[in-house]
Amino acid sequence: MRTTELVDGFRHSASYVNAHRGKTFVVMLGGEALAQQQFRAIINDIALLHSLGINIVLVHGARPQIDEALAQHSLPAEYYNGVRITEEDALKVIKQVVGALQLDITARLSMSLSNTPMQGTQINVVSGNFVIAQPLGVEDGVDYCLSGRVRRVDSQGLKRQLDSGGIVLLGPVAASVTGESFNLTAEEVATQIAVKLKADKMIGFSSQKGILDETGQVIAELMPTDAQKILNALPEDSTVCVGTKAFLQASIDACRNGVSRCHFVSYLDDGALLQELFSRDGIGTQIVTESAERLRRASIRDIGGILDLIRPLEQKGILVRRSREQLEMEIEQFMLIERDSLVIGCAAFYPFEEDYAGEFACLVVHPEYRDADRGSLLLQNIIGQARVRGYTRLFALTTRSIHWFLEHGFNMVEVDELPEKKKQLYNYQRKSKILALDL
């Protein structure tokens, strides 16, 4: 059983290995994640991504470590509008903390002991002045002192390092054109780099499995507008940590500026990063510019996917068998739902022009995706097509899904009410029930 799971998982992930190779990911490791035991495993997984041909820019934070160090030096941790006010004495401590963390991460990425996941690896970790900072200045009479923001990103320099096979590692302290150092937020650094590099993904970590709904379940996918509503609704005393809120805002900003997908996974769950990237449904939350699922008309290249979907039901006698040749001839009648290149739902619409009627046929939804009413989505699309054509009735034949059709407004009718051409093809041995929907 264990061998079968390994083989199935490996085969399942192959398409994602191929899809991710050569792509650029910006990974944001907050200070909260660095403080966990799971940190070592996350670094190992990041090294694995690199070994699979993925370009990695790793941006680390240090918020809790800085707060702790400032407290040890009896220095205040002052904030205004959620941004740290960095005095000169505080910046000296911050540079020590950030430098130590950067060295720890570099050391971890340099490990290649036998009997470890990084055995035999040779990773060049590159850090440098790829980000130029500028001061935040004064807001509402409050001087942010040596807290800054990103002024410029050397995207060409970053690309050269990535093209040479290195991992770029950056922290939340950057220099300015005047030679001063400024304390930035790691979330802004990650966002600006992702945008300027036109990265394929930005990835962050949280203590939770992702963004949770009101029942505590992970929301698999959010558009930026919906993510912003969730962020705005979080109360000040929310259990969601500051770093999580900051990365959520960063993801929204990144998506609105051209980064197509931002992923949010748990730093407490072993292997969450790999599960998110190499499985179809993932394990965390994606903030996306467009849905991973899309409804579209089928084309000839979808034949294999549709056959994979409908064959099990044909073998059980639930669907009438269609040959590949027949499917090729009828492919333009099919609508499908696609998720990450997998056909997870389909339905066909056969017109009977002379009777102002259409047939809703071959409705199939993948067994793993039957919990989101995708069948209703396909039905509504085909109802829309029928109405555009001026049809007055949509009918369907089924042996198993009678109640589903009744719940969607269909009524049972007799064979005589079928269009003449369809009536001639009716199989009396199957005894399919006929249902009709008046439009």
N, C-alpha and C positions, 0 to 999 in steps of 0.2 A: 504493500500500500504506500509506504513511504517513498519507494523508488518511483512509483507511478505518479505521485504528486510532484516529485522533483522533475520528472520528464515533462509532465503536462505544464508545469509552471515555466520551465525553460522554453518550451515551444511557444507558449502564450506570450512570453516576453520578447521573443525574437523580433517581432514587427516593431516594437518600441526601441529595441537596440538599434535597428536600422534607421528608424525615424529620427532618433536623437543624435546619431553620429554626425559630427561636424557642426552641431548647433552650439550656441553660446548661452550658458546659464549663469545668472548672477545669484549666488547663494548668500543670504544674510543670516549670520549666526549671532544672535543677540547674546548679551552678557548672561542672561538667565540660562540659556542653553549651555554656555561654556562652564557654568557652575555645576552641571549635573554629571553623574557618573556616566550617563549615556553619551557624553561628549566624545569619548574615544571611538565609540561605534559609529557616530555620525561622521567623524573625520575619515574613518575607514571607508564608509560608504561614499563619501565625496571623492576619495582616491579611486574607488572603483569606477565612478562616473568618468573620471579623467582617463582611466585605462580603456574605457569603451569609446574613446574618441570624442568626448564632449569637452568643449572649451569652458573652463571654470574661472570665474572671478569670485573670490571668497571675501566678503566684507564682514568684519566682526564688530560687535558692540562691546560695551564694558560698563553699562549703566549701574548695575548692583555692585560691581567691584569698585567703581569710582566712589559710590556713596559710602561704602565700607571704609575705603582708604581715607577719604576726607574726614570721616568720623574719628578715625584713629589719630589723625593729625589735628583734631579739634577745630576743623574748618567747616563752616556751614555749607549745607547743600541747598542753595537758594534757586528757586525757579520762578519764572514769570510766563504765563500763558503756556505752561508745559515745557518751557525751554530753560535749560540750566544757565544761570548767570555765573560766568567763569572769571573769577579774579586771578591775578597773576600767581599768587601762592597756590591757588587751587590747580592752575594749569600745570605747575611743576609736578604735582602729585599725579594728575591725570596722564601726563606723558609717561611717567614711570609705570603706571598701571597698564596703559595701552601697549607700551613697549614690551613689558613682560608677557602679556597675553599673546602678542604677535610672535614672540620667540617660542612660546609654548606650542602654538599652533604649527609653526614651522617645524619644530622638533617632531611633533606627532606625524606630520606629513612626510618627514624624512625617514621614519622607521621602516625597516625592511627585514625584520627578524623572521627566521623560519617559524613555522607553526602559528603565524599570525596572518590576518587577511591581506596584509601589505607585503607579504614575502615576495622578494624579487622585484619590487617596484623601484623606480628611480624617478622621482618627481623633482623638477626644478621649481622652487617656490620663489616668486619674484615680488618684491615690494618696492615702492618708489614714489616719486612725486607726480603721479598720474592725475591727481586731483589738486586743483588750485583753489584756495579758500579766500573768502573775504569776510570782514566783520559784519555782524548783524546790526551793529550800531545801537541807536537809542529808539525805544518804542514807549509811547505814553510817559515819557520822562524817566523810563527805566533804562539804564545803560547795561547792555549785555556783556560789556567788557571784552573778554577774549573768546566769547562764543561766536561762532561764524556759520557761514553757509557756503555751499559750493558755488564757486564763480565759473570755473571752467574744468572740463574733463579732457584729458589728452587721449582721445579715442584711438588715434592712429598708433600711439605708443602702446596702448593696451593690446590692440590687434596684433602688433608685431610680436609681443610676448606670447600671446595665445597661439599665434601661428607657429612659433618656435617650440611649442609643446609644453610650456610652463603653466602653472597655476598662479594667478595673480592674487596676492593677499594684501588687503588694505584695511586700515582701522579708522576710527572716528577722529583722528587728529591729522590736519593737513596744513601745509605752508601757504603763505600768500605771496604775491609778487614783491612785497616789501621785505620778505624774509622772516616774517613773524609766523608763529604757529597759532592755530585756532582750533578750538574744540567744536566739532560738528556732531550731528546725530548720524549714527550708522545707517539709519533708515533712509535719510536723504542722500547719503553717499551711494548706497545701493541703488536707489531709484534713479539718480542722475546718470550713473554708469550704465544701468540697464537701458535707459532711454537713448543715451548717446551712442551706445554700441548696437542699438537696435536688437537687443538680446531677445532670444526666443522665449525665455522664461526667467522669472524672478521667484526665488524660493525663500520662505521664512519659516521660523519655528515658534511654537507656542506650547504652553503647558497643557492646553486642551488639544483634542484631536483635530480641531479646525474651528470654524465658526459654527456655533450651535444655535439651533432654533429654540422656540419656547419650551419644547418638551425635552431639551437636552440632546437631541439628535444632530449629527453632523450635517450641515448643509453642503451638499457636494459641489454646487456651482452657483455663483452669484455674478450678475452683471454689476459694473461699477456703481450704477445708480442705486441698486438694491443694497449693495454693501455699504454705501454712504448712509442710507437710511438706518441700517443696523448700528453703524458706528455712532450716528447722532443720537440714537435712542438709548445708548448705554449710559446708565447713571454714573455720577461722579464716584460713588462708593462701590462701583461694580467690582466683582471678583476678577474681571479680566485685567491682567497686569498692564502696566504702562507700555512695555515693549510690544505686547500684542496689539494694543490700540494703535501704536505708532506704525507698526508694520501693515496693519489693515489700511490705514490712511495712505501709506506709501504704495501699497498695491493698487489702490484706487487711482492714485496719481499716475503710476506707471502705465496702467491700462489705458487711461485717458490720453496718454502721450505716446502710444504706439506699441507697448509691450503686450503681446496678445494674451499671455497667460501668466498669472501669478499664483503660486501654490502656497498653502498654509498647512503645515503638518506638525505633529507633536514631537517634542524633543524627549519625551518620556517613553514613547513606544519604539522598541527596537525594530529597526528596519523600515520605519514609516516613510522615509525619503524614497527608498527603493520601491516600496509598495505603491506609493503615489505616482511614480514615474513609469513603472513597468507593468502596471495592471490597468485594465480598461476602465474600471470604476474608481480606482485610486482608493485613498484612505482618509484624505483630508478635504480641504475646501479649495476650489479654484475660483479666482476672480478673473473673468474672461471678457474679451471684447466682443466675442460672439460665441454662441453656445457650442459645446462639443457635439451636440446632436443637431441634426438638421433634417428637415423634411424636403424632399425634392423628387423630381421625376426620374425614373430609372432610365439607364442607358445600357447599351450592349455590354459594357464592361462590368455591369452589375449582375450578369447572368449567374456567375458562380456563387455569389453571395445569396441571391434569392433561392437558388437550388438548395444550398446548405440549410436555409431557413425552412423551406417547405417540404423537403424530402421526408423528415421524420413523421410529419402528419400524413403525407401520402402513403407511407408504409403502414400506418395504422388505419388507413381507409377513411380518415377524417376529411381529407381533401382528394379531389379527383386528380389523378396523376397527369402531369404535363411533361412532355418530352422536352429535351433541350431545344430541339428545332422549333417546337410550338412556342416555347417561351421566347425564343429569339424573334419570332414573327409578332408576338404580342407585347414585346417589351415596352413599347410606348404607352401601353394602357396601364402600366404599373406606377404607383407612387411608393416611395420607401422612406424609412427613417434610418439615418446612418449615424453611427457614433464611433468616432476615431477609426474610420474606414471599415467598420463592421456593420453589415446590414442587420438591424435589430427589429425591423418591422416592415411589412409590405402589404399592399392591397391593390387590387386591379379594378378598373372602371371600364366596362364594356358598353358601348353606345348602341342603342336601337332607335335610330333617328326617326324612322317612319311611325314609331309608336310614342315618340317624345318621352322615352324611358331609358334608364340605364341600369346595368347590373353592377352591384357592389360585390366583388368576389375575391377569393384567395386572401382573406385577412389572416395574417399570421404575425405574432409578436414573439420574439425570442423569450424562452422560459425565464431567463434571469432579469427580464425587463418588463414584467407584466404588472408592476405595482404603481405605474404612473399614468394609467389610462391612455397609453399611446394608440390603442385601437380607436378610441374616440377621436383622437387627433386626425388619424387617417380618414375616418368616416366623415368628419366635418370638411376636410379638404375636398373629398369627392362629392359631397353634397353641394359644395360651392361650384365645382366644375359642372355638375348637372344643371344647376340653376342658371349659370352663364349660358348654357346651350338652350335654355328655355324648356327643359324637360319638366314634366309634371309628376313623374314618379320614379322612385329608385327601389329596386327589388333585390333580394338576396336569397340564396338557397343554402340551407345548412342542415346538418344532421346532429350537431352537438351544441350549438351556441344560441339556441332559440331564445332563452331568457335575456341574453345580452342584447339581442336585437329588439326585443320587446321593451327593455329598459330604455332604449334609444329611440323610441317612438314608432317602431315598425309594428305592423299588424299582420296576423296570419291571413293568407289568402289561398285560393284554390289554383290548380294548374291552369284552368281556363283564363285566368287573369294575367298570365305571362304574355309577353309579346309573341307574335306568331312564330317567328324564327326560333325563339328560345323554347317555345312549347314543343316544337318538333324534335328538339335535342334533349328534352327532359327524360331522365333515366328513372323509369318506374321501379326498377329493382333496388336502387339506393333509397327510394322513398324520402328524398330530401324535403324538409319543410320549406314552404315558400312564404317569405315575409315581404311586405311592401311598405314604403314610406311615401306618403303624398307630400309633394313639394309645393 
